[in-house]
Amino acid sequence: MAFTLGTSEAIIIKAGVNRPSGLSSSGAIMLRLANMAEGVIMAKTNYDWVTNYSSIETNFKPCLEDAFSNYAGMQLISSQLSNYPVGEALTIVNILLNNFEKNILDLKDRNIQALGGA
């Protein structure tokens, strides 16, 4: 896996302006966050979106990138909470988590449809 479902820029945007810049400028750390996000998405949806990425319709790929950046953004924020004013990190993480959970439901639904289910 290597930034198949999203970009480091998408992660940085979700982590906000107070993101840990030292961590977000490290290619190795961002790759680790990307791999983590892709793995979690595949585990939660029981589908290998990375291997099958080229067969996914173009209009659906933004949903994958949103899920990817929501999850990785939460991980980036939580790696250095001291960068954020009191309450800001929690607010951002709550928003990202809510959006991530909605993304996962959408991805599960899409996966069922793609496999000939409901």
Secondary structure as UniProt FT lines:
FT   HELIX           8..15
FT   TURN            17..18
FT   HELIX           21..24
FT   HELIX           27..45
FT   TURN            49..52
FT   HELIX           53..55
FT   HELIX           58..60
FT   HELIX           61..78
FT   TURN            79..80
FT   HELIX           81..83
FT   TURN            86..87
FT   HELIX           88..114
FT   TURN            115..116
//
